[in-house]
């Protein structure tokens, strides 16, 4: 139902023109990057301070108005859609880098700051923030979905790089979790609780992040393989051999076709690995040579080295644009995008079975993967309104998740749950879902924080 008049009046009095019920603003915040759709929210607000977020939460709590956090809107499982109406809280005006503590390898930022903006600020320090999901996502959104990306194999995910948080709870209380110390054994890990909670427990208003030194030397390359299986087996062998990769990405023949068509490359249209090495010059050369020798054992050929910063930037920009490039393979389509993560020993079979499943359903489903940690993605292209195609794509996604669970993996390595993976949560967590529901009930007894997400049967 619409936001109660008393709540709308209180929000308008607090925020003035930064509270909107206009159709254009609502529609802009009712869109998803993938096939998921929901009605637009009832209203949108743009806070500028933690105090304003706290007051907004208190108003919504008093009037039982659903409250949904919004970053850049790049999530793939509809985490930011207002499936039950309510107020979308757009955090992009809270976008400042608050403090850089270079000696401590730390930075404190507001949630609307994007990863690219933070790295721009860090350029003169010799430091960088490594978590790279591809999209120029907000850091608050990245924490909320426990994002990772191309560099996770070396630098870890958001779970590993968020030290402390400021969070506004459902009733407007403001808490701080974690510390600036390298470690702590004092109490529950509340930082870990909110990282990955997808806004269902509170709104993140400040993050303290771990930074890393910029590598002295960087080398990147693309190499092709005769078959999908050989490419993925090479990944497994590389990780098991201990070669310290900064990135090791798999792209299948359909993705290569998209790159050739839309990025102007001339790669042979078969599976490839995209790799990067960081470190001192001698170690980078040695690691690259060791990988080259190992790749040759699996049929790897045609190494194309990106030897300048500009060439490396172009290489990874192409990889990050894979989603848009693959959509263009079938004009007018949308995508059922899914990811799973499996133990490394099961990765070759998992990728091969997913590819076979996509072919058996008669679908076009380009696959990529941050395969250095067992995480891979399928982007299944479907035409809007084609119920049969959508059903087939959802069957493939479900079977991918089921196979991942069968070998001790997870239904999602980095996209998160949202509404897309919600039906699979009980299959992965069993009775632990009830524990999640109890935590949700304790922190959000009225169920207003991003309801209908993450925990099945709650909100």
C-alpha positions in Angstrom: 0.0 0.0 0.0 1.2 3.6 -0.5 3.3 5.3 2.2 0.9 6.7 4.9 0.3 10.4 4.6 1.8 11.1 8.0 5.0 9.3 7.1 5.2 11.1 3.7 4.7 14.5 5.4 7.4 13.8 8.0 9.9 12.7 5.3 9.1 15.7 3.2 9.6 18.0 6.2 13.0 16.4 6.9 14.4 16.2 3.4 12.5 18.8 1.4 13.1 18.2 -2.4 15.3 15.2 -1.5 12.1 13.2 -0.9 10.3 12.5 -4.1 7.1 10.6 -5.2 7.5 11.6 -8.9 6.9 8.9 -11.5 10.3 9.5 -13.1 12.3 9.1 -9.9 10.3 6.0 -8.9 10.7 4.4 -12.3 14.5 5.0 -12.2 14.7 3.2 -8.9 12.4 0.3 -10.1 14.7 -1.2 -12.7 17.0 -4.2 -12.5 20.2 -5.0 -14.4 18.9 -8.5 -15.3 15.5 -10.0 -16.0 13.9 -9.4 -12.6 11.1 -6.9 -12.5 9.0 -5.4 -9.7 6.7 -2.3 -9.4 8.5 0.9 -8.7 8.9 2.1 -5.0 6.3 4.4 -3.6 8.9 7.1 -3.0 12.7 7.8 -3.2 14.8 9.8 -0.7 18.4 11.1 -0.9 20.0 11.5 2.5 23.2 13.3 3.0 24.2 12.4 6.6 24.0 9.5 9.0 21.7 11.6 11.1 19.2 11.9 8.2 19.4 8.2 7.6 18.6 7.6 11.2 15.6 9.9 11.2 14.3 8.4 8.0 14.6 4.9 9.5 12.8 6.1 12.7 9.9 7.5 10.6 9.6 4.3 8.5 9.8 2.2 11.7 7.0 4.2 13.3 4.7 3.8 10.2 5.8 0.3 9.1 7.1 1.6 5.8 9.5 -0.8 3.9 13.0 0.8 3.6 15.3 -0.4 0.8 18.9 0.8 0.3 20.1 1.8 -3.1 23.7 2.3 -4.4 24.3 2.3 -8.1 21.6 -0.2 -9.0 24.0 -2.7 -10.5 23.1 -5.8 -8.4 22.0 -8.9 -10.5 19.6 -10.6 -8.2 17.1 -7.7 -7.6 18.5 -6.8 -4.2 17.4 -3.2 -4.5 13.9 -3.6 -6.0 11.0 -2.6 -3.8 9.0 -5.8 -4.2 6.6 -4.7 -1.4 6.6 -1.0 -2.1 7.9 1.5 0.4 10.8 4.0 0.3 14.1 3.5 -1.6 17.0 5.3 0.1 19.4 6.4 -2.6 22.8 6.7 -0.9 24.7 8.3 -3.8 24.8 11.8 -2.1 26.8 10.2 0.7 29.8 9.6 -1.5 32.8 11.1 0.2 36.2 9.6 1.1 36.2 10.7 4.7 39.8 9.7 5.6 42.8 8.0 4.2 45.3 6.5 6.7 48.1 5.4 4.5 50.3 4.3 7.3 47.6 1.9 8.5 46.6 0.8 5.0 43.1 2.0 5.6 40.4 4.3 4.3 37.1 5.4 5.7 34.4 6.2 3.1 30.6 6.9 2.9 28.5 4.2 1.3 27.8 6.0 -1.9 31.5 6.3 -2.8 32.3 4.0 -5.7 35.3 1.8 -6.0 36.7 3.8 -8.9 36.3 7.1 -7.0 38.2 5.7 -4.1 41.0 4.5 -6.2 41.2 7.9 -7.9 41.7 9.4 -4.4 44.4 6.9 -3.6 46.5 7.4 -6.7 49.2 9.5 -5.0 49.5 7.2 -2.0 50.9 4.1 -3.7 47.8 2.2 -2.4 44.7 0.9 -4.0 41.4 -0.9 -3.1 41.5 -4.2 -4.9 38.0 -5.6 -4.9 36.8 -5.3 -8.5 33.3 -6.7 -9.4 33.4 -5.1 -12.8 30.7 -2.6 -12.4 31.7 0.7 -10.8 29.5 -0.2 -7.9 29.1 1.8 -4.6 31.2 0.5 -1.8 28.2 0.3 0.5 26.4 -1.9 -2.1 29.5 -4.0 -2.5 29.6 -4.6 1.2 25.9 -5.4 1.4 26.2 -8.1 -1.3 29.6 -9.3 -0.1 30.9 -8.6 -3.6 34.2 -10.0 -5.0 35.3 -10.1 -8.6 38.3 -10.5 -10.8 41.0 -10.0 -8.1 39.5 -12.1 -5.3 41.9 -15.0 -6.0 44.7 -12.8 -4.6 43.1 -10.0 -2.5 39.9 -11.6 -1.2 36.3 -10.4 -1.2 34.6 -7.6 0.6 34.4 -9.9 3.6 38.2 -9.8 3.8 38.5 -6.1 3.2 35.9 -4.4 5.4 37.3 -3.7 8.9 34.5 -1.7 10.5 31.1 -0.2 9.7 28.6 2.4 10.9 25.1 1.1 10.5 21.6 2.5 11.0 19.3 -0.1 12.4 15.6 -0.4 11.6 14.4 1.7 14.5 16.9 4.5 13.8 19.6 3.5 16.3 23.2 4.0 15.0 25.8 1.4 15.9 29.5 0.9 15.0 31.0 -2.5 14.4 34.6 -3.6 14.2 37.7 -1.5 14.8 40.7 0.0 13.1 42.9 -2.7 14.7 44.2 -5.5 12.5 42.2 -8.1 14.6 39.9 -8.4 17.6 38.5 -11.2 19.7 36.0 -8.9 21.5 32.4 -10.2 21.0 30.4 -11.2 18.0 31.6 -10.3 14.6 28.9 -7.8 13.8 30.8 -6.4 10.8 30.7 -9.9 9.2 27.0 -10.0 10.0 26.2 -6.9 8.1 28.6 -7.6 5.2 26.4 -9.7 2.9 23.1 -8.9 4.7 21.8 -7.2 1.6 20.3 -4.3 3.6 17.9 -6.7 5.4 19.3 -5.8 8.9 20.3 -2.1 8.5 21.6 0.6 6.3 25.4 1.0 6.1 26.4 4.7 6.4 30.2 4.4 6.8 32.9 1.8 5.9 36.5 1.4 7.1 38.3 -0.5 4.3 41.6 -2.4 4.1 43.9 -1.0 1.4 46.8 -2.7 -0.4 50.1 -1.5 -1.9 50.1 -1.0 -5.7 52.2 -3.7 -7.3 55.6 -2.7 -8.5 55.2 -4.7 -11.7 52.0 -6.0 -13.5 51.8 -8.3 -16.4 48.6 -9.5 -18.1 47.8 -11.8 -21.0 45.1 -13.7 -22.9 45.7 -17.2 -24.1 43.4 -19.6 -26.0 42.6 -23.3 -25.5 41.2 -26.0 -27.8 38.4 -27.0 -25.4 36.5 -25.6 -22.5 37.6 -28.5 -20.3 41.3 -27.9 -21.0 41.0 -24.2 -20.1 39.3 -24.9 -16.8 41.6 -27.8 -16.0 44.5 -25.4 -16.5 43.0 -23.1 -13.9 42.8 -25.9 -11.4 46.3 -27.0 -12.0 47.6 -23.4 -11.8 46.0 -22.8 -8.4 47.2 -26.2 -7.1 50.7 -25.4 -8.3 50.8 -22.3 -6.1 51.5 -19.8 -8.8 50.4 -16.5 -7.2 47.8 -15.1 -9.7 46.3 -11.7 -9.3 43.5 -12.5 -11.7 42.7 -15.7 -13.7 39.5 -15.4 -15.7 37.7 -17.9 -17.9 35.7 -16.8 -20.9 34.0 -19.2 -23.3 33.7 -19.2 -27.1 30.4 -17.1 -27.0 32.0 -14.4 -24.9 35.0 -14.4 -27.3 32.6 -14.0 -30.2 31.0 -11.0 -28.4 34.4 -9.5 -27.8 35.5 -9.9 -31.4 32.2 -8.3 -32.6 31.9 -5.5 -30.2 35.4 -4.8 -28.9 37.4 -5.2 -32.1 39.5 -8.1 -31.0 40.6 -10.9 -33.3 40.8 -13.9 -30.9 40.0 -17.3 -32.2 36.4 -18.1 -31.2 37.2 -20.7 -28.5 37.7 -20.7 -24.7 40.3 -18.4 -23.3 41.9 -17.5 -20.0 42.7 -13.9 -19.1 45.5 -13.7 -16.5 47.4 -11.1 -14.5 50.4 -11.2 -12.2 51.4 -8.7 -9.6 54.7 -8.3 -7.7 58.4 -7.4 -8.1 59.7 -7.5 -11.7 61.7 -10.7 -11.3 58.8 -12.6 -9.5 56.3 -11.4 -12.1 58.5 -12.7 -14.9 59.0 -16.0 -13.2 55.3 -16.4 -12.4 54.3 -15.6 -16.0 56.8 -18.1 -17.4 55.6 -20.8 -15.0 52.0 -20.2 -16.0 53.0 -20.2 -19.7 54.6 -23.6 -19.4 51.7 -25.0 -17.4 49.2 -23.6 -19.9 51.1 -25.3 -22.8 50.6 -28.6 -21.1 46.8 -28.1 -21.5 47.0 -26.9 -25.1 47.2 -23.2 -24.3 48.5 -21.1 -27.3 48.5 -17.7 -28.8 49.6 -15.7 -25.7 48.8 -12.0 -26.2 50.6 -10.0 -23.6 49.3 -6.6 -22.5 52.7 -4.8 -21.9 51.6 -1.3 -21.2 49.2 0.2 -18.6 46.9 1.3 -21.4 46.8 -2.2 -22.9 46.1 -3.8 -19.6 43.3 -1.3 -18.9 41.8 -2.0 -22.3 42.0 -5.8 -21.6 40.1 -5.6 -18.3 37.7 -3.0 -19.6 36.7 -5.5 -22.3 36.3 -8.2 -19.6 34.2 -5.9 -17.4 32.0 -5.1 -20.4 31.3 -8.8 -21.1 27.7 -8.5 -19.8 26.8 -5.7 -22.3 28.7 -7.3 -25.1 27.0 -10.6 -24.6 23.6 -8.9 -24.5 24.3 -7.5 -27.9 24.7 -11.0 -29.3 21.0 -11.2 -29.3 19.5 -7.7 -29.8 16.4 -7.0 -27.7 17.1 -9.8 -25.2 17.4 -9.7 -21.4 19.5 -12.1 -19.3 19.0 -14.6 -16.6 22.4 -14.2 -14.9 23.5 -16.7 -12.4 26.6 -17.7 -10.5 27.7 -20.6 -8.4 31.0 -21.4 -6.6 32.4 -24.9 -6.1 35.6 -26.4 -4.6 38.4 -26.2 -7.1 38.6 -29.9 -7.6 35.0 -29.9 -8.9 35.4 -26.8 -11.1 36.1 -28.5 -14.5 33.1 -30.8 -14.2 30.8 -28.0 -13.0 31.6 -25.8 -15.9 31.3 -28.6 -18.5 27.9 -29.8 -17.1 26.6 -26.2 -17.1 27.6 -25.7 -20.7 26.0 -29.1 -21.7 22.8 -28.1 -19.9 22.6 -24.8 -21.7 23.0 -26.5 -25.1 20.5 -29.2 -24.2 17.9 -26.6 -23.5 18.6 -24.9 -26.8 19.7 -21.7 -25.2 22.5 -19.2 -25.7 24.3 -18.8 -22.4 27.8 -17.2 -22.5 29.9 -18.2 -19.5 32.7 -16.3 -17.7 34.3 -17.0 -14.4 36.6 -15.7 -11.6 37.7 -19.3 -11.7 40.7 -18.9 -9.5 38.4 -19.4 -6.6 35.9 -21.8 -8.2 33.3 -19.1 -9.1 31.7 -19.0 -12.5 28.8 -17.3 -14.2 26.3 -18.0 -16.9 24.4 -15.2 -18.7 21.5 -16.9 -20.3 19.9 -14.7 -23.1 16.2 -14.8 -23.3 13.6 -12.6 -25.1 11.3 -10.6 -22.9 7.8 -12.2 -22.9 9.0 -15.6 -24.0 7.8 -17.7 -21.1 9.2 -20.9 -22.4 12.7 -19.5 -22.8 12.5 -17.9 -19.3 11.4 -21.2 -17.8 14.2 -23.1 -19.5 16.8 -20.5 -18.3 15.6 -20.8 -14.8 15.8 -24.6 -15.0 19.4 -24.3 -16.0 20.2 -21.9 -13.2 18.5 -24.1 -10.6 20.4 -27.2 -11.8 23.7 -25.3 -11.7 23.0 -24.4 -8.1 21.9 -28.0 -7.2 25.1 -29.4 -8.7 27.2 -26.9 -6.8 25.5 -27.9 -3.5 26.0 -31.6 -4.2 29.8 -31.1 -4.2 29.9 -28.8 -1.2 29.7 -25.5 -3.1 27.3 -22.6 -2.8 24.3 -21.3 -4.8 26.1 -17.9 -5.3 29.7 -16.9 -5.0 29.2 -13.2 -5.3 25.9 -12.1 -6.9 24.1 -12.6 -3.7 20.6 -13.9 -3.0 18.1 -11.0 -3.5 14.9 -12.5 -4.8 16.5 -14.6 -7.6 18.2 -17.1 -5.3 15.7 -16.9 -2.5 14.0 -20.2 -3.3 17.4 -22.0 -3.0 18.4 -20.8 0.5 16.8 -23.7 2.4 18.5 -26.2 0.1 21.9 -24.7 1.1 21.3 -23.8 4.7 18.7 -26.1 6.0 17.8 -25.4 9.7 20.3 -22.5 9.7 17.6 -20.5 7.8 15.7 -20.4 11.1 18.7 -18.9 12.8 18.9 -16.2 10.1 15.2 -15.5 10.6 15.7 -15.1 14.3 18.5 -12.6 13.8 16.3 -10.7 11.3 13.4 -10.7 13.9 15.7 -9.5 16.6 17.1 -6.5 14.6 14.0 -5.8 12.5 10.9 -7.0 14.3 8.6 -5.1 12.0 10.2 -6.5 8.9 10.7 -3.2 7.2 14.4 -3.5 6.1 14.5 -4.6 2.4 11.6 -7.1 3.0 11.2 -10.3 0.9 15.0 -10.7 0.4 17.7 -13.1 1.5 15.8 -15.0 4.2 12.8 -17.1 2.8 9.5 -16.7 4.6 10.5 -13.5 6.4 9.4 -10.0 5.5 
